[in-house]
Amino acid sequence: MLRKSGAKRIQTWFYDEDPNGIKVSEVPNTTIQAVFIPRNSLKDLKGESEVEKPGIYFLFGEDKETYIGEAEVGYERLRQHASPSTGKSFWDVAVLIVSNASQDQLDKVDVKYLEHMSYLAAMRSGTYDINQTVPTKPFVREFRRDDLTDIFNVIKVLLGGLGFSIFADASNGIEYESEAVQSGDIPKIEAEQAIEKVVQVETHLSKDIKSVIVEDVLYCKRRDAYATGKYVSDGFLVYKGALLASEQQLEGPKLKRHQDHINTFLANGVLEIKDGRYVLVQDQIFSSISAAAVFVTQRRSSGTSEWKDKNGITARNKIDQMLSAETK
C-alpha cells in the first residue's frame, strides 16, 4: 500500500451500512469526529448522544454553497436549519464536528473560535460561496489557540476525505481527493499546514466591513459585464450602474435562484432593462462577494477572484497580503 510521509488515516463507520447515508469519520488518536448527515436522514439521529454536544457544522448544497455555524447542541441547531418553514433551503448535507470522547469536549468558546477560523479560511480559499456574515471571534488563551489550531487541521482532513474541498488553496494550494473513504487502512494525502496567519487576524473585520479590504472599491469586469462594489458589514455592496453580462451561462438550481433575483429586482425597480441589457439602478447588497460576482457575470464565479482593485489585484490576493502583514 502506497504511503506518504505524514499521511493521515481516516476511519469511517457507516450508521446503517449505506455508504451514502449517515457516517462518522475520525483520524485515529485525535479528539474530534465528523458526522456526515444527509438532510433527509437527520431525524434518524434524534436522541443520539454523539450529536447532542457542542460543535461546529457545515451545511453544503449542490452548487458549491456552504454555511458555517456553531451550536451548543448540534442536533437541535441542524433541526432548525432543516425546518420547512424557518430553515435554510439550499443544503442537502450537513457535516457536524464534535468531540469523540466524554473528556476533552469542545466548549462554547472553542466552537465559536473554530467557526471564525473556518470562515476566514473558506473565504480565503474561494472554492465555495459562503452564505453568511463574519462570525464573531472570541477571546481564547494562547495555549488553547494552539490546541484549536491542531483541531482545525484535523477538520480540514476530515472534510477533504468526505469530498468537500472548502479549504482548498487556503494553504499551499492543496486540494483533497473527493472519493469516499472506507474504514480501515487508507492512504491519505498529507494534511495541510495550519493557517496560523488566519488565527491571528483580529476582528477589525467585523466592525464596519465584512473583510480585510477596508476602503477599497473593487471592480468586476468579465466579458461585457462591468460593476463596482465593496465589502460592507452585512455582505457585499454592488453600486448602481452595474451592467450585467449580456449572455447568461448558469444552469440548474443556481439558474433558478439567479432568475428569481432578476425577477424580484425588476419588480422592485432595483434593476431595469436598457438597450436590451440588465442595469442595476439602485445600490444592492448581496450575501457574499461570490453571490455578487455570479449576479453580475451571470455565470459561476469565485468572487475573490473576479473582484479586483484599481490596480488589478484580486480580493483573494489582498486578503493574503493582509494576513501576511498581520504576522510580520
N, C-alpha and C positions, 0 to 999 in steps of 0.2 A: 504494500500500500504506500502510495506516494505521501510524503510528509514534508513540510517546510518548517524550518527553524522558527519557533514562536507560534506555530499554527494552533488554532483553538478547536477543541472538540465540542460539539453541541449534541446533547442528548434530548430526545423528543419523545414524549408519551402521548399517545392518541387517546382521547377521552372515551370514544366509543368505537375505536378501530377504523374510523373513517379518516383517511389522510387529509381530506378537505374540510373536516369538521373541527371541533374544539381540540386543541392540543396544547401541551405545556412543554416549553423548551428551556433548557438551562445549560450553562457552561459549568462542568464539574468544578467543585471547590470554590465556587463563588456564592454570594449571598442573595442573589435575586433570580427570578424566573420570569419568563414571558408567557402569558396566556393568550393564545390566538383564539378569537371568538367571532365566528360568523354572526351577523346581526340576527338572523332567523333562529340561531341556536342559543341566544343569550338567556332565554327563560330556563333552559336546562341547567343553568348554574345556580339557580336560586337556592340559597341555604348552604352552598359550598364555602367552607371556611377560607379556601385559597383566594377567593375573590372578594372577601369582606375585610380586606386590610387596606391601609393607606397605600396609594400607588400613583404612578404616572401612567397615562394612557394615550394611545394614538388612534384616531379614527381615520380610516382610509376609504376612499371612494374609487370608482373605476377610472376616473380621469385624472390621476396624479394629483388628487386633492387630499389634504390632511388637516386634522385639528388635533392639537396637543393640549392635554389638560392634566389636572391632578385632582385627587379626591381622598378624603379620609376613609371612605368606604367605596371601593372601586365598583362593585356590582351596582350599587344604588345610583351612582352617577351615570354609568352606562345605560341603566334602565331609563333614566330621564332623557338621555340623548336618543334612545330608541322609541320614545313615545310618539305615536302617530300625530298627536295634536300639538305638542310643545317641543318635540325633539328635533334633531338635525337630520334632514332628509338625504343628504348626499352620500352617507357612508354605508358600506356593506360589511366591513370587517373592522373589529377593534383588536388592539394588542394592549393588554394590561400588564404592566411591570410591577411586581410585588416581591416582598421578601419570601424566600423559600424555606424559612425556619421560624420558630417561635422567638428565638433570640435574634438580636441584631435587626429588628424590624425597622423599616423606614418610618420616620415620623412625619408630621405635617410640614415642618420646615424643610426636611430632606426632599420631599416630593415637590415642594414649590421651587426649590433650588434646581432640581433636575428638570422641571418643566421649563424654567427660564433658560437653562443651559441648552436644552434640546431645541427650543425655539430659535435661539441665536445660531446654532449650528445648522439647523434646517434652512434658515433664511440665507445663510452664507452659501450653502450648497446650491439652492435654487432648483432642485430637481422636482419638488412638489410645490403646488400652490398651498400656502398656509392660510387657513380660514379663521384668523383670529387676530387680536391685537397683542402687543408685547406683554407677556406676563410679568408680574412684579418679582423683583429679585430680593429675597430675604437675606438678612444678615446671617452668615454661617461662620463659625470659628475656623481658623486656618487648618487645624488638624482634621476637622470634619470635611473641609473642602477637598482635601487630598483623598479621603475615602470616597466622596461623591464623584470625584473625577474618575477613580477606578471603576465605580459602578456605572458611570456614563459610558465608559469604554466598553463594558460588557453589554450594555443596552444596544450599542451600535452593532456589535457582533450578532446579537440575537435578532434584531430587526433585519439585518442583512441576510441572515440564514433563513428567515421567514419570507424573503423575497421583496423586502421594502427598502429601496436604496435612498431613503430620505436624507441620509447623511453623506451620500456620495460626493466626492470632491470637497468635502468640508475640511479634509486634512489629507495632504499628499495625493489627492486625486484618485483615491482608491474607491472602487465600486464593488459591492459584494455580488457573488453569484446569486441568481434568483431561483435556483432549483430548490424544491422542497427537501428538507432534511429528514433523516430517519434516525431511530435510536441506534446506539452502538458507536463503533469507532468510525469517525467521519473525517476525511481530510478537509481542512478548512483554511481559507486564506488568512494571512496574518492580520491581526486586528489593527485598526488604525491607531495611531498615537492619539492620546487625549488632547483635546483642543484647549490647552491651558490658557491660551490667549482669551478665548471666549469666556472662561470662568472669571477672568479678572476684569472684564468690562463692567464699569459701573453703570447704574441705571439712570444716567442722564438721558438714556434713550427714551425713557418713559415720561419725561417731564412735559414736553410740548411737541414731540415728534415721535415717529414710530421707529426710526432707525438712526444709524450713526451719521447720516448725512444731514447736517443741521440746517444750513441756509440755502443749499444749492437748489436751483431749478434744474430739473432733468428733462431730457428730450427723448422722444420716441420717434424714430424715422425708419420705417420699414416699407419697402415697395413705394407706393404713393401715399402712405399714411404719414401724418405729422401731428404731434401733440407735445404739449409741455405740461409738467406736473411736479409735485414734490410730496415728500412724506409729511403727514400730519398726525395728530395724536390718535385718531381713530381709523387710520387707514392710509390710502394714497389718493391725493387730490389731483384730478386732471382739470386743467384750466379750460374755460370756454374758448371756442375757436378750434378745438381739436378736429382734425379731418380724418375720418376713418378710412381704412383701406377700401378700395373700390371692389375688390374681389373677396368673397367670404370663403374660407378654407377649413371650417370646423365641421365636425360630424358627431353623431351620437349624442349622449347626454349634454356634452359641452355646447353643442349647437343649439339644443333646446333652451338651455339656460341663457345663452347669448341672445337668441331671438326674443326670449321673454324680456330681457333687459332693453333691447331695441324697442319693442312694442310699448313697454312701460314708459320709457323716456320720450318716445314720440307723443304718447297720450298726455304726458305731464308737461310737455313743452320744453323739456331738457334737451331734446335732440330734434333737428329739423333736416329736411332733405333740400339741398341747394345744388342746382345743376346736376341732379342725379346722384349726389353724394351725401352721406350722412355727416352732419356737422354738429358738434356739441355747442349749444348756445347758452349754456349755464355751467358754472363750475360744478363738478361732480366728484364725490368721494367714493372710492372703491375699497373693498375689504382688504386688498393686498396689492402690492406693486405688480404681481403677476396677473391678477384679475384686471387691472388697468391696462396692461400690455395686451392681453387677449382681446379686450373690448376694442382697443384702437386698431390693432393689426388684423382683427377678425381671423386669427389663426392661433394654434397652440404656441404659447410663448413663455419663456422664462423671464420674468420681469427684471430680475437683477442683471440680466444680460442685454435686454432690449433697451432699457432706460440708461442714458448716458448724460454726463455733464457737458458743458460747452466745449470742453477740451477733448471730448470723445472717450472719457474714462467711464467704464461701466459702473453701475451701482455696486456690483459684486466686488470690483477692484477697489472701490472707495471704502467698502467695508473692510477688506483685507488690509488696506493701508492704515485705517484707524486702529484695527486690532493690533497691528504690529507696533504702532506708535504707543499704544497703551502699555505695552510690556517692556519698552526700552528703558 
